Amino acid sequence: MKKSYIQEQSLQVKVDIDLGEINQLIDELKEITGEGSTNWRAKDLRSKLEKLRREAVEEARREFDNMLEKL
């Protein structure tokens, strides 16, 4: 029997989460990553969530534009 091991940092999981929840996470991280904060992990996570939010909004906009063109 073969066993394989995966590093937990390389494991990717897809999760459905709405923009409101993403906004709540970003707001909570804003408090932690205020001026003078040295918590680079929280800053990095906040940055990634903001990028995710931006991309999700842009994708939704493209989909709505495509729907309007088809009308």
N, C-alpha and C positions, 0 to 999 in steps of 0.2 A: 504494500500500500504506500502510495506516495503522499507526502504532506507538502503543502506549500504555505509559505508565510508571507503576509503582506504588511508592509509598514503602514501604520495607521494614518500617517501624514499623506500617503499616496492614495488612500481609499477615497473614492468619490461617491457621494450619495445625492440623488436628486430628490428635492423636497418641494412640495407645492406650498407657497406662502404668498399671502396677498400684500399689496403695496402698503396697506395700513400697518401691517405687522412689521414690515421693513422700516417704515417711518418710525415706529415705536422703538425699535432696536437702535436706530440711528440717534434718536433723541436721548436715549439712555446712555449711549456711548459718548454723546456730546458732553454730558456732565462729567464723565470720567476723563475725557481727553481735553479738558479745558486748557487755558493758557498755563504754561509752566509744568504741564504733565509730562512725565517721562515714561509713561506706559505705552511703549511703541507697539505692543501687540494689539491693544485696544484701538490705537490710531490706525493701524493697518487694517483691522477688521472694519472700522468705520469707513475707511476709504473704499474698501471692497464692496461694502453694502451700498454706499452712495453710487458707485459705478454700476452695480447691479440694478439699482432703482432707475438710473438714467437710461440704461440699455432696455429695461422692461418698458419704460414709457415710450421710448423711440420705436420699439417694435410694435407696441399697441397702436401708435400713431400711423405707422406704415400700413398696418392691417386695416385700420379704419379708412385711410386714404384709398386703399385698393378696393374696399367695399363701395366707397362713394363713386369710384370710377366705373364700376360695373353697373351702377344704377342707370 
